[in-house]
Structures are given as C-alpha cells and as structure tokens.
Amino acid sequence: MEGIAKKWRDLGCDDVKKKLMQCHKNGGLPFVKIHHGAEKFVNQPMLLEDELDVQFGGATARGDNLMWLDDMNFTVEEHKSVTEFFIGNGIFYDDKSTPTVTPSVVPYNYDIEVKKLKTIAPHWNSVTAPCIYASVCGGCKTQNLLYEAQVRAKEEQVNDLIIHIGRFSNDDPEFATVMKSIVPCDIHFHYRNKMEFSFCTKKWLPRDSVVGVQDLDETGYALGLHAPGFFDKVLNIGSCLLQNEAANRVLAVVQDCWRDPQLGLSPYDVHSHAGFLKHLMLRTGRDIETGLPELMVNFVTSSYEPKLLKHLVEKVSAIPEVVSVINNVNSSVGNTSVGEVEYILHGKSTITDTLRGLKFQISANSFFQTNSYQAEVLYKLIEDFSGLKGDGSEIILDLFCGTGTIGLTLARRVKHVYGYDVVPQAISDACRNAELNGIHNATFIQGDLNKIGDDFGNNFPKPDIVISGYKELQSPLKTDPNRPGMHTKLIKFLLKLRCPRIVYVSCNPATCARDLDYLCHGMMTPSLFNKRDVVSSKSKNEWTWQKSGSCPQGTTLQRRIY
Ligand SMILES: C[S@@+](CC[C@H](N)C(=O)[O-])C[C@H]1O[C@@H](n2cnc3c(N)ncnc32)[C@H](O)[C@@H]1O
C-alpha cells in the first residue's frame, strides 16, 4: 500500500494526467468522470473533467465502490451504489486478479471520488435486485450483487482492514488460522426489526423513474429513505423489502394520509428548519407469549402537537400488530430521531423480543440488534469466544451494553455482569430486562465511556472477560464526533487492566481494526477472528474478535509498522 501512495506522490501533475489518459485509451471498461478528490495527492483539481476507463476493484466497508485504474494498480473510491458499477472483464472479486483494495478511512488519503457516466457491461455476479427501489435508494447498496459475492466482498474488506489498519501481517502463518470464515445470514429480506423513514420537503426524483411506481403526488413532499449522498433529499417509497409485512402496512397507511391538506401536517425542512414531521420510526418485536410480531410506531416531530398527530395515530393503531405509538419531540435543528421528550400516544411505551431464551423490553431509542434472527447467531459466537469456565466464578464487564442483551445472555454462567452505556433509557431497559428474566447478578451503570476518569474500574472487581459492543452514537448525545471507535482513554484502561480475554463486537471493521492495533500490538496476539454477516444487502459487517493468552507483565504497547 505504501508503494501505491508513494507512486502517486512522486508523480507530477502532468505525469498523472498522462497516465490517466493512457488508461482511457486502453478502452473496454466503463467511463467515469473524476469530479473531486484528485487534488488530495496532486495538489490541484486538474482532473475534474477527465473521463477515463476504470475497472471495478471491490467495495469498502461502507458499501462504496473501489475502482481500479487499469494498468496503474491504484484504487479509487466511489460513493455511489455498487449496483451502478458492475463491469465485465473478470476483475471484481476474482481471487487471482483482485487488486489491492484501498481502505476508505485513515490513514490513507489517496482516494479519488468518481462519478459514473455509463456502464458498458454488467458484472457476472450481478442479479436483478428484488426491490424496485434498489438502484436509486440509499438504503440498500448491494442488492443486485449475488449474495455470495456480497459475503466475499465483506470478507475481503475485513481481511484488508485487519492487515492495513490493524497492522496484522498475513505473512504470519498464524493469521490464516485465526481468521475465520464469515457466517452468512440465511434470511436476506424482511429481517430488519427497525427502520427509520424521513419526512422531507424535497422529493428525490431519480433520473430514471422507478419501474412499477406511479407517483401521482404533486406536493414534492416525500416519506422514505435518503437518496444516496443527500441529507436533504428523500426517495418516496411505498414499501421496504427489509422490514416485515406488518411494518409495510403501517408505512402504507401513513403514506396514504399524511399529505392530506386537511390534517395540516408539514414535513420538516432541514434547511429552513420549519415544519413538523421529521421521522417515522418503525420497530418490530415479538409478543413473548404468542411469538407474533408486535410493532412500535414512533413519530419524531419538531414540537409537541398531539392534536396534529391524532388522525395518523388513529389510523396506525387500528393495525392489530401495533401495540405502541410514541412521539419523540426533537426541537433541535439536528435531524436525529432521538427526542428530548418522549410521549406515549397509544398503548405501551416498549415492545418485547426474545433472544437466546431471554425476554427483552425495548424502548424507542435504546439499541437492540436490528436483525433478531442473526443476533441469535452472533450471541452464540460471543458466548463461544468468551470461553466461559461455566463455574460461576467469573466477572464480565459489558462495555457499551445497550439494553444489556450480551451481558444478560451470559449472566447465568458467571458471578457478576457490570454493564456501561451512555444512554439512560438503555440502562433503565437493561435493569428492567434483568428483572424480567430473574437475573440478580447484573449491575448496569449509566456513563460516558469517552469521558472515563482515572478512577474508572474502582466500582467493579477486575473483570475476567471484557465484552465491547461499540457503535458511535448518532444522536445529540454523541460525545466525540471526530474520533469514532473506542476512546483512547478506554483503550488505555483496557491495556492497563490486562484482562485475559476481550471480545470486541463491532459493526465498523475499520475503527475496530484500528482499536485492535492499539489493543494487540505489544501485548497479546489475536487468537481468533470471526466475521458475521448481520445485515445482508446493507453492506455492513458485524464481526467479533477474541484474544486470549496471558499478558506478559510490564509489557508496554508497541505498534508494529509494516
Ligand atoms: C451497537 S450498540 C451495542 C449494544 C449492545 N452491546 C448490544 O450488542 O446489544 C452500541 C451502544 O454503545 C452505546 N454508546 C455509544 N457511545 C457511547 C459512549 N461514549 N459511552 C457509553 N456508551 C456508548 C450506545 O448507546 C449503544 O447502546
């Protein structure tokens, strides 16, 4: 990787242009237009209008595409959907000829963003996307890629990040033995138990109209998912293949009436900050007794106006599966779905679900794995990786515990679980969930793990196993926006702790790889990697990592540089 960066840095502007034109002349691949980013390494945006041929080189963890400039062994990143970049010639995902993939995040900054002009030939792994919105919706990026190819791409991403950001060596014979294969998900659609749709004043009108969808509405308003790359444009959608049938019925009912002028409802405008309706969040759980789906409908609004919502509430609560209608009021200019105040407009304040034999109550804003089916698989892996003795002697520290699911599913086999999370609602859910399941050896504490002091660790005995399920917060509570991943204070705490086993569960392999670099090098060697496909079609990996072995006393952190 160093070589590639150097190659570009050493080239003058003219050389770069000459090289790119050379690529263009070679022909046979799709045209792309470089629109920005090139200046990062040539110091001036001299490539803005150039057209050149590229080969598709892979996908990043975010689902962005990596393009390969023919003959140059150089990858560029594209923030558009994979579906638009399938090309022929056997380069993409081909084991032998896949070029080096550039990580999309620090520390390498030699990506170019490109815009596709046309596709010459579809990739052999392309399939017809089952969802009619797939090619224009920002929700799913890889639906028209064969599932097995999606899985392979995710595996490549993780391996690549572990090597380049985590600074692990694939020359190390141990590396191949510790990297485990991805565990695919058997269910590819209707699996998502939480969807957040946005109301918007600016409907996204894709260049190509969506086949089979007739849009008769003239208000220009939309309720749906954001267009790829736009925070202020929303694709109006009638149903979503990721959520279940009952949730789609709720969406249809809301779509049917929210624009009615007689209701006086207006979508929130992210520019002028005027308007009322911000988001429609749908969460699905299961009735503990019957196992049937139960739904929470959460209207996120800019102010508290229950009269304005009355008609919508009546309509959605008539759907038998809807057991809870909530109103989160978020009066800030930020467009997140977490409100400062929450009101119950119908039914209960929580929904329930089951996981590894335990019952969980979930409130509107607390975290619960979005794929309940695959969460069972993940939690089984976490238990296996924890390597519990099972004699009830061990202490577990469950960092970023959310509603307490991981710690509680392990609690019966250990002495005590201590869980930390910053969201007060998550902590109260966790305490309630412990009670609901008759678990008395779990303590949940609210606190910001980005702001721990030197005394962190004084409140609990030295843990035998640390579970870390980190995800940066997308809410006003987000505390360290410039540094996603674990805070260095926490990493330092973990290094000092010298806990024999850490299970790091992450949905961001890039930040996880970086944290593993900090946590591992100079201390212990990783003993097992496992990647688990948790959200198929949404280009995300959830993967767990375990390290074991004892830490040599007095060892300080050293980073291996390759
Ligand atoms: C991906 S969720 C994982 C929850 C849980 N481990 C699970 O698997 O269900 C990440 C959690 O990290 C919490 N979180 C994010 N930033 C935090 C911080 N700075 N301090 C403490 N908790 C934080 C969020 O509230 C959220 O519950």
The ligand as an SDF file (V2000), in Angstrom:
LIG
                    3D

 27 29  0  0  0  0  0  0  0  0999 V2000
  -24.1080   -1.1270   18.7740 C   0  0  0  0  0  0  0  0  0  0  0  0
  -24.8080   -0.7410   20.3480 S   0  0  0  0  0  0  0  0  0  0  0  0
  -24.4150   -2.2490   21.1620 C   0  0  0  0  0  0  0  0  0  0  0  0
  -25.2680   -2.5600   22.3500 C   0  0  0  0  0  0  0  0  0  0  0  0
  -25.0700   -3.9350   22.9250 C   0  0  0  0  0  0  0  0  0  0  0  0
  -23.6710   -4.2000   23.1900 N   0  0  0  0  0  0  0  0  0  0  0  0
  -25.6990   -4.9940   22.0490 C   0  0  0  0  0  0  0  0  0  0  0  0
  -24.9890   -5.7120   21.3470 O   0  0  0  0  0  0  0  0  0  0  0  0
  -26.9250   -5.0790   22.0490 O   0  0  0  0  0  0  0  0  0  0  0  0
  -23.6640    0.4040   20.9240 C   0  0  0  0  0  0  0  0  0  0  0  0
  -24.0040    1.0180   22.2400 C   0  0  0  0  0  0  0  0  0  0  0  0
  -22.9450    1.9050   22.5430 O   0  0  0  0  0  0  0  0  0  0  0  0
  -23.5000    2.9370   23.3290 C   0  0  0  0  0  0  0  0  0  0  0  0
  -22.5510    4.0540   23.3130 N   0  0  0  0  0  0  0  0  0  0  0  0
  -22.1400    4.7910   22.2600 C   0  0  0  0  0  0  0  0  0  0  0  0
  -21.2610    5.7210   22.6590 N   0  0  0  0  0  0  0  0  0  0  0  0
  -21.0800    5.5550   23.9920 C   0  0  0  0  0  0  0  0  0  0  0  0
  -20.2730    6.2000   24.9630 C   0  0  0  0  0  0  0  0  0  0  0  0
  -19.4990    7.2060   24.6370 N   0  0  0  0  0  0  0  0  0  0  0  0
  -20.3070    5.7530   26.2250 N   0  0  0  0  0  0  0  0  0  0  0  0
  -21.1020    4.6950   26.5740 C   0  0  0  0  0  0  0  0  0  0  0  0
  -21.9030    4.0660   25.6920 N   0  0  0  0  0  0  0  0  0  0  0  0
  -21.8990    4.4710   24.4130 C   0  0  0  0  0  0  0  0  0  0  0  0
  -24.8210    3.2300   22.6300 C   0  0  0  0  0  0  0  0  0  0  0  0
  -25.7210    3.8820   23.4910 O   0  0  0  0  0  0  0  0  0  0  0  0
  -25.2760    1.8280   22.2620 C   0  0  0  0  0  0  0  0  0  0  0  0
  -26.1590    1.2840   23.2110 O   0  0  0  0  0  0  0  0  0  0  0  0
  1  2  1  0
  2  3  1  0
  2 10  1  0
  3  4  1  0
  4  5  1  0
  5  6  1  0
  5  7  1  0
  7  8  2  0
  7  9  1  0
 10 11  1  0
 11 12  1  0
 11 26  1  0
 12 13  1  0
 13 14  1  0
 13 24  1  0
 14 15  1  0
 14 23  1  0
 15 16  2  0
 16 17  1  0
 17 18  1  0
 17 23  2  0
 18 19  1  0
 18 20  2  0
 20 21  1  0
 21 22  2  0
 22 23  1  0
 24 25  1  0
 24 26  1  0
 26 27  1  0
M  CHG  2   2   1   9  -1
M  END
$$$$
